[in-house]
Amino acid sequence: MPRPTILVVDDEEPLADLYATWLADEYRSDAVYSGEATIEAVDESVDIVLLDRRMPDLTGDEVLERLRAEGYDGWVVMVTAVDPGLDLLELDVHDYLTKPVSRSQLVRLVESLRVRNRFDDSRREHEAVSNKLATLEDELDAEDLAEAGAYRQLEGRLREVGDELAAETEAAEERFESLYSED
């Protein structure tokens, strides 16, 4: 499997460079320091964008919206000092890390994305939805989550995708059994 290309985005240049250096042993990595530079740098060769949320020229949310509007469908992870709130439910991200982030956390994250890249769309969606729910459950209290309609909808979507995965697994097992029962 080819080494993924990772773009680290943070307006704190030393931090972006540090993250890119941490990843450079195992991956192709580069760093940019603004939202506009991100828009210019992201193309089909970029597999993963590690995106700061709070930047002076364009926020990470604005960058994400523009990337998605331009058709970028690669992995995007917010790596930010901003604690996630219920607005995370609306963000089209695959994961969310709150700074400070260690080298091992960053490498584990990228490795998990590489594994998930082998999954089909249902499994990828299941993982992304599950990550969002887990992040919110770690950061917010149960009362706030219970009152959030979007959170309940996301829980419902997780159940739906889980049911789809279970049906796909059952069908695959049946195909496997029929192949080997004919012998």
C-alpha positions in Angstrom: 0.0 0.0 0.0 1.5 3.4 -1.0 2.4 5.9 1.7 -0.4 8.4 2.1 0.2 12.1 1.7 -0.8 14.2 4.7 -1.2 17.9 4.8 -0.9 19.5 8.2 -2.6 22.8 8.6 -2.0 25.1 11.5 -1.4 28.9 11.7 1.2 28.1 14.4 4.1 27.3 12.1 6.3 25.5 14.6 3.5 23.3 15.6 2.5 22.5 12.0 6.1 21.7 11.2 6.5 19.5 14.3 3.4 17.5 13.3 4.7 17.1 9.7 8.1 16.1 11.0 6.5 13.5 13.3 4.7 11.9 10.4 7.6 12.2 7.8 9.2 8.9 8.8 6.2 6.9 7.7 4.3 9.2 5.4 4.7 11.9 2.8 3.8 15.0 4.8 3.8 18.7 4.3 2.7 21.7 6.3 0.8 24.9 5.4 0.0 27.8 7.7 -3.3 29.3 6.6 -6.7 28.5 5.3 -6.0 30.0 1.9 -2.8 28.0 1.6 -4.8 24.9 2.4 -7.3 25.6 -0.4 -4.4 26.0 -2.8 -2.5 22.9 -1.6 -5.3 20.3 -1.5 -5.7 18.3 -4.6 -6.3 14.6 -5.4 -2.8 13.8 -4.2 -3.6 14.7 -0.6 -5.0 11.7 1.3 -5.4 13.2 4.7 -5.8 16.8 5.9 -5.1 17.5 9.6 -6.9 20.8 10.0 -6.7 23.4 12.7 -10.0 24.9 13.5 -9.0 28.4 14.6 -7.0 30.3 12.1 -6.9 34.1 11.3 -7.7 34.1 7.6 -10.2 31.3 7.2 -11.4 29.1 10.0 -11.0 25.4 9.8 -14.8 25.1 9.4 -14.7 27.5 6.4 -11.7 25.6 4.9 -13.6 22.3 5.3 -16.7 23.7 3.7 -14.8 25.0 0.7 -12.8 21.8 0.3 -16.0 19.8 0.3 -17.7 22.2 -2.1 -14.8 21.8 -4.5 -15.2 18.1 -4.4 -12.5 17.0 -2.0 -13.6 13.7 -0.5 -10.4 12.7 1.3 -10.0 12.2 5.1 -10.2 15.4 7.1 -9.5 15.5 10.8 -9.8 18.5 13.0 -6.7 18.8 15.2 -7.4 21.9 17.3 -7.4 23.5 20.8 -11.2 24.1 20.4 -13.2 21.7 22.5 -15.9 20.1 20.4 -19.4 21.2 20.9 -22.7 20.1 19.3 -21.6 21.9 16.1 -19.3 18.9 15.5 -22.5 17.1 14.4 -22.6 19.4 11.4 -19.0 19.1 10.4 -18.0 16.7 7.6 -14.9 15.4 9.4 -13.8 11.9 10.1 -12.3 12.5 13.5 -11.6 15.3 16.0 -8.5 15.6 18.2 -8.1 18.2 20.9 -4.7 19.7 21.4 -2.2 19.0 22.9 -1.7 16.0 20.7 1.2 13.6 21.2 3.3 12.0 18.4 1.8 8.6 19.2 -1.8 9.9 19.0 -1.1 11.4 15.6 0.5 8.3 14.3 -2.3 6.1 15.6 -4.8 8.4 14.0 -3.2 8.2 10.6 -2.8 4.4 10.9 -6.5 4.0 11.8 -7.4 6.1 8.7 -5.2 3.9 6.5 -7.1 0.8 7.9 -10.5 2.5 7.4 -9.5 3.4 3.8 -9.8 -0.3 3.0 -13.4 -0.4 4.2 -16.5 0.0 2.0 -18.6 3.2 2.3 -21.0 1.7 4.9 -18.1 0.8 7.2 -16.4 4.1 6.7 -19.6 6.0 7.6 -20.1 3.8 10.6 -16.6 4.6 11.9 -17.0 8.4 11.2 -20.4 8.6 13.0 -19.1 6.5 15.8 -16.1 8.7 16.3 -18.2 11.9 16.4 -20.5 10.4 19.0 -17.6 9.2 21.1 -15.9 12.6 20.9 -19.1 14.4 22.0 -19.8 11.9 24.8 -16.3 12.5 26.1 -16.7 16.3 26.0 -20.3 17.1 26.8 -22.6 16.1 29.6 -25.4 13.6 29.1 -28.2 16.2 29.6 -26.9 18.4 26.8 -26.6 15.4 24.5 -30.1 14.2 25.4 -31.6 17.5 24.4 -29.8 17.8 21.1 -32.0 16.6 18.2 -29.0 16.4 15.9 -27.2 14.1 18.4 -30.3 11.8 18.5 -30.5 11.7 14.7 -26.8 10.8 14.6 -27.4 8.0 17.1 -30.2 6.8 14.8 -28.0 6.9 11.8 -25.4 4.9 13.6 -28.0 2.2 14.3 -29.1 2.2 10.7 -25.5 1.9 9.4 -24.9 -0.8 12.0 -27.9 -2.7 10.7 -26.7 -2.4 7.1 -23.3 -3.7 8.1 -24.9 -6.6 10.0 -27.0 -7.5 6.9 -23.9 -7.2 4.6 -22.0 -9.5 7.0 -24.8 -12.1 7.1 -25.1 -12.1 3.3 -21.3 -12.6 3.0 -21.4 -15.4 5.5 -24.2 -17.1 3.5 -22.3 -16.7 0.3 -19.2 -18.2 1.9 -21.2 -21.1 3.3 -22.8 -21.8 0.0 -19.4 -21.8 -1.8 -18.0 -24.3 0.6 -21.1 -26.5 1.2 -21.1 -27.4 -2.5 -17.7 -29.3 -2.2 
